[in-house]
Amino acid sequence: MRVIITGAASGIGRAVAELLAAESGAHRLLLTDRDAAGLAAVAEAIGPTAGICVADLASADCGDVIVAAALAHMGGIDAVVSNAGIIAGAPLVEQTAELFDRIYAINTRATWLLAKAAHPHLAASHGAFVATASMSATQPTPGLGFYSSSKAALLMLVRQLSLEWGPDGIRCNTVSPGPTYTPMTKVGYDDATRRAQRESMIPLRKLGMAEDVANTILFLLSPQAGHITGIDILVDGGMSNNLMPATGGGSGQKASQ
Ligand SMILES: NC(=O)c1ccc[n+]([C@@H]2O[C@H](COP(=O)([O-])OP(=O)(O)OC[C@H]3O[C@@H](n4cnc5c(N)ncnc54)[C@H](O)[C@@H]3O)[C@@H](O)[C@H]2O)c1
């Protein structure tokens, strides 16, 4: 498989690259990120099957730049993992128009730009497109109004792509991580109290790891998901089912007559 991965220098994107490389030496990867040093380190560890493209997803030409690099390295594209994203928190009334534009450019617009540029090549290969959304796309998240709404838009963008591209034989899906331990969240979750508080809300009682999300992305790229398109897979340890606090009724309480 010839795969583009954004956000490949860190966290979930890096795990996708490493798992694909471990799965088959035949996979060719185009790793892209704005972090040149991190990207070089991941590519060096994988070896010559991995090419790199340093690009800023906030830029309007990022899709064309990345697809050109992918074609130069791999000669075609079978899959795109549009994974990079940024998070920034504050109440909405304190936010600025500049930050709104930046978060939506990276978290939402870049996926469309990359999809648009990759479309003819994915149509030629009957390929797969996977974007990393978030549990916050469907759960309003205190202090993260731009982030959660940009991810909600991303979910619909990819569902829309799945309709438009289905006749071309291209599958389009999203994964939505819940709380996941990566460099993005490390500062918060290295605080034992905050981590314990978070984990108490997760039925599986543990944070997700980058590999948990990456394995789900690999499934969506694989032939085993060959009839799946337009869906979102939550990788949240069950947290989204655990939002109703106990009322004190408790187990064993008799039903009222
Ligand atoms: N970690 C979590 O708890 C969590 C939860 C839900 C969703 N997500 C989503 O998962 C995805 C991956 O996050 P992660 O946890 O691996 O974070 P991470 O910070 O470890 O990795 C994100 C990567 O994206 C790159 N990136 C950021 N802005 C960029 C830009 N403008 N141009 C190019 N590259 C850029 C960063 O350099 C970094 O390498 C993101 O879309 C994030 O929103 C993460």
The ligand as a MOL file (V3000), in Angstrom:
LIG
                    3D

  0  0  0     0  0            999 V3000
M  V30 BEGIN CTAB
M  V30 COUNTS 44 48 0 0 0
M  V30 BEGIN ATOM
M  V30 1 N -4.5310 12.6350 22.0580 0
M  V30 2 C -5.8610 12.7020 22.2500 0
M  V30 3 O -6.3530 12.5490 23.3780 0
M  V30 4 C -6.7690 12.9410 21.0730 0
M  V30 5 C -8.1540 12.8210 21.2970 0
M  V30 6 C -9.0180 13.0310 20.2390 0
M  V30 7 C -8.5160 13.3630 18.9910 0
M  V30 8 N -7.1680 13.4820 18.7950 0 CHG=1
M  V30 9 C -6.7090 13.8530 17.4410 0
M  V30 10 O -5.7390 12.9410 17.0160 0
M  V30 11 C -4.8870 13.5720 16.0500 0
M  V30 12 C -3.4460 13.2900 16.3970 0
M  V30 13 O -3.2030 13.8550 17.6860 0
M  V30 14 P -2.0430 13.3410 18.6550 0
M  V30 15 O -2.6650 13.1220 19.9830 0
M  V30 16 O -1.2480 12.2670 18.0130 0 CHG=-1
M  V30 17 O -1.2180 14.7210 18.7660 0
M  V30 18 P 0.3310 15.0730 18.5870 0
M  V30 19 O 0.4240 16.5040 18.9920 0
M  V30 20 O 1.1760 14.0650 19.2700 0
M  V30 21 O 0.5640 14.9450 17.0120 0
M  V30 22 C 0.0110 15.8760 16.1150 0
M  V30 23 C 1.0010 16.1090 14.9860 0
M  V30 24 O 0.3950 17.0340 14.0740 0
M  V30 25 C 1.3920 17.9490 13.6620 0
M  V30 26 N 0.8110 19.2140 13.2540 0
M  V30 27 C 0.1180 20.0870 14.0390 0
M  V30 28 N -0.1700 21.1810 13.3300 0
M  V30 29 C 0.3390 21.0130 12.0840 0
M  V30 30 C 0.3780 21.8190 10.9220 0
M  V30 31 N -0.1360 23.0600 10.8930 0
M  V30 32 N 0.9830 21.3300 9.8080 0
M  V30 33 C 1.5340 20.0960 9.8270 0
M  V30 34 N 1.5530 19.2920 10.9200 0
M  V30 35 C 0.9570 19.7550 12.0410 0
M  V30 36 C 2.2770 18.1400 14.8980 0
M  V30 37 O 3.5580 18.6540 14.5460 0
M  V30 38 C 2.3170 16.7300 15.4700 0
M  V30 39 O 3.4240 16.0010 14.9610 0
M  V30 40 C -5.2630 15.0590 16.0740 0
M  V30 41 O -6.0980 15.3630 14.9780 0
M  V30 42 C -6.0310 15.2030 17.3720 0
M  V30 43 O -6.9650 16.2550 17.3330 0
M  V30 44 C -6.2890 13.2720 19.8080 0
M  V30 END ATOM
M  V30 BEGIN BOND
M  V30 1 1 1 2
M  V30 2 2 2 3
M  V30 3 1 2 4
M  V30 4 1 4 5
M  V30 5 2 4 44
M  V30 6 2 5 6
M  V30 7 1 6 7
M  V30 8 2 7 8
M  V30 9 1 8 9
M  V30 10 1 8 44
M  V30 11 1 9 10
M  V30 12 1 9 42
M  V30 13 1 10 11
M  V30 14 1 11 12
M  V30 15 1 11 40
M  V30 16 1 12 13
M  V30 17 1 13 14
M  V30 18 2 14 15
M  V30 19 1 14 16
M  V30 20 1 14 17
M  V30 21 1 17 18
M  V30 22 2 18 19
M  V30 23 1 18 20
M  V30 24 1 18 21
M  V30 25 1 21 22
M  V30 26 1 22 23
M  V30 27 1 23 24
M  V30 28 1 23 38
M  V30 29 1 24 25
M  V30 30 1 25 26
M  V30 31 1 25 36
M  V30 32 1 26 27
M  V30 33 1 26 35
M  V30 34 2 27 28
M  V30 35 1 28 29
M  V30 36 1 29 30
M  V30 37 2 29 35
M  V30 38 1 30 31
M  V30 39 2 30 32
M  V30 40 1 32 33
M  V30 41 2 33 34
M  V30 42 1 34 35
M  V30 43 1 36 37
M  V30 44 1 36 38
M  V30 45 1 38 39
M  V30 46 1 40 41
M  V30 47 1 40 42
M  V30 48 1 42 43
M  V30 END BOND
M  V30 END CTAB
M  END
